[in-house]
Amino acid sequence: MEIMQILTFILVFIFGSVIGSFLNVLILRLPEDKSLKGRSVCPNCQNQLGFWQLWPIVSFIFLAGKCAHCGKKISWRYPAIEIICALAFLFAWLQIRPEGLAEYLFLAEVWFFVAFAIAVFVIDLEHYLIFDSLVFPALGFFLLVNLGLDLLGQGGGFKHSLGGIYGMMAGALPFYLIWRFSKGRLMGLGDAKLMLPLGAAAGWPGVLVLLFIAVFLGSLVGIGLLGAGKKTLKSPLPFGCFLVIGGFLALLYGEKIIRWYLSLLGG
């Protein structure tokens, strides 16, 4: 492997970890309705953290997982999110291996999706909330990327833009109807809103792959929790977690999965 490749991988990993560090701030402050501006503080002693305490992953190791002021243990969640984001960024780079402008634009879309998905996943898992302040900026970004890919001549015509619109409608409308007619008992409105950016990113028919994966994973986990006595049939399930996983897989592999499925039908 060439030195430049190794350096590129390292830089991508570092960049992903920095984004993961920002996500930690967003995940912590957004549910508490706090501003994203201002220096980070220790959740226990409220002392402001110095620059040397804010290095992604490295600071946690250097501080032995403890606050330098009060000595209280730092949650493993912080370095875990940084590492997951960094690895996901590197994975996307290795899968796409961008060369042309269109490929770099698609890489930016996948990276943005990763950051968006991690924030949605953790917040929904912990608080059962999906914030409009995450959903609608992401929707705008994915629609712009689709338009950009079309203008760069990817797929011919306005394939990506139209596919994104069809994906939004096919994904969000059923969830909205379930929410509306069940009066929120079976599905939250947040899940319907979430399907707008996810559908725009996955496109059509990629949104079908997204939904299949999400329903499959959600059912699997739900049955497992019921069997373990952790949940009842009336217990809420953070379905947004499964939707973003399905969206990530559909974004990267949707076309391949559909071709594979059609080949099985044809065989």
N, C-alpha and C positions, 0 to 999 in steps of 0.2 A: 504494500500500500504506500502511495506517495505521501511525502511529508505534508504537502498542501491539503490533501484529503483529510489527513489526521487533524490538522489545524482547523479545517472547516468543521469537522465533527465536534471538536472541542468548543469552538465558537458558538455553534448551534446549541450545544448542550448548555453553555453558560447563558446564552440568550433566553433559552427556555426556563432556566432556573430563576432568572431575574423576573420574567413574566409571572412565574409561580409565586415569587415573593410578593409581587403586587397583588396577585389573587388572594393571598392570605389576608392582606389588609382589606380588600373588598369584601371577602367572605365574612370577616369579623365585624366590619362597620356597617355594611348595608342593612342587615336585619335590625340593627340598633339605631338606624336612621342617623348615623353620624357622618360627618363630612369626610371625604377621602383625603382632604388636605391636612397638613400638620404632621409632625413627627410621630413615629410609633413609640408606644410606652409599654412597660411591663404590665400585663393584666393584673398582677398581684400587688406590686408596690407602687405602680403608676409613675415610676421614674422614667424619664425620657431616654431612649436608647441612642447610644452614640453610633457614629458611622461604622466603626469597626464591629459593632454588634449586629449589623444589618446585612452582612454578606450572605447571600443565599447558600444554604447547606454548610458552608465553611464555618460561619459563626457558631452554628449549633455544635459542630464538632469541637471547635476551639474552646467554647464555653462549657463543654462536657454536659450539654443539655440543661444548663441552669442559668438563671438570671445573674448577671454580674453584680447587681445591687443587693438583692434580697436572698439570693441562693435558692429560690424556689424553682422546681423543675419546669422546664419549657415543654409544652405539649409536642409529642412526636408528629402531630398533624402538620405542623409548619414545615419541617424539612421533607416530610412525606409528599406534600403537595408540590413543593419545589422540585423534588426528584421526579415525580410522576409527570409534571409538565415538561421538564427537561428531556426526559426519555421519549415522551410523546412527540415533541418537536423534532428530536433526532430521528425517530422512527418515520415520521412524515417525510423528512428530508431524504432518507434512504429509499423510501417507496417511490417518491416522485423524481428525485435526482434532476432538478430543474436545469434547463439549458436556455430555452427561449423565454421571451417575455410572458407569454401565456402560461407557461409552466410555473414561473415565479409568482404570477398572479394567483394561480390555483394553490400554490404552496402557502401564500399569505392567507387565503381563504381557509385552508385546513388549520393553520396555526391559530387563526382567530377563532375557529370553531373549537379547537382544543381548549383554549382559555375560557371561552364562553361555556363550554360543556362542564369544565371542572367547577366553575363558579356555581352554575345551576345545580349540579349534582350535589355538592356539599351543602349548599343552603337548603335545598329541598329535602335532603336526607335529615338535616338537623332541625329544620324549622317548618317543614311542609309548606314552604312559600316559594313562589316563582315571581320575581319582580319585573314589572313593566320596564324599569330603568335598565334592565339587562336585555329583555326580549326585543324591544323596538329598535334600539341602536343596532343590534345584531341583524334584525330584519333588513334595515336600510343598507347595512354593509354587504350582506349576501346578494341583495338585488343589484347593487352597484357592481359587484364582482361579476354577476351573470351578464350584465350589460357590457362590461369590459371584455369578457371572453368572447361575446358575440362580435364586438367591434374589431377584435383581433382575428376574426375569421375562424373561430373554433366551432366546428360542427355545421357551419353554413346557416345563413339567415339569422333568426333570433331564437335559435334552439334553446339556449340556456335561459334566456329571459322568460320565454313562454313556458319552458319546463319548470322554472321556479314558481311561476304563477299557478300552474296546474298542481304542482306539489303542495303549495300553500293551501289551495282549495281542497284538495283530496285529503290532506292531513288534518286541517283545522276544523272543517265543516262537520265531520262525524263527531268529533270530540265536543264541539259546541252544542250539537243537537243532543248528545247524551247528557251534557251538563244542564241544558235547558229543560228537557223533559223529565229528568230525574230530580230537578231542583237542587242540584249539587250533591245529591246523595251518592251517586256512582262515579262522578268525575268532577274535578275542580275546574273552574274557568281558566285558571293559570295554565293547565295542561293544553287547553285549546289554543290559548295565546302562544304558548311555547311552540306549537306545531307550525306557526307562521314562519319564523326564521328557519326552523328545522326543515320544513317542506321546501322553502326557497333554496336552501343549500343542497338538499338531496335531489330536488327536481323530480320530474316524472319520467319513468316509473320508479325511480330510486326510492321515493317516499314509501312505496309498498314494501320494499326491503326493510326500511326503517321500522315500519309498523309491525311487520312480522317478527323482527328481532326483539322489539320492545315488548310485545305481547308475550312472546315465548319466554323471555327472561323474567318478566313480571310474574307470569303464571308459575314458573319454576320456583322463584324465590318465595312467592306468596304461599304456595303449597308447602314448601319447606318450613316456613315460619308457622303455618297452621299446625303442621305435624309436630313441630317442636314446642307448641304451646306458647309461642312468643306473640302470636296475633290471633284475633278472632275474625269471623266473617264481616264484622262491623268495623274492624280496625282500619284506619287509613293506610295507604301504601304510597310512598313517594314515587309516583309513576314517572315523574320527570327524569329521575335517575336513569331509568331504562330507555326513555326516549332519546336522551343525549348519547347513550352508548350505541343505540341503533342508528342514530344520525351519523355518528363518526364512521361506523362501519359502512353505511350506505354511501357516504361521501367518497370514501376511498375505494370501495369494492362493489358498489351497487350494480354497475353494469356487468362486472364479471359474475356476480351471483345470479343475476337475471339470465345471462347467457347459459350458465351452468344448469339452471333450473329448466330452461327451455330445451336444452339438449337432452335432459332426462325425459321430458315429455315426448320429444321427437324420437327418442330411442325406444 
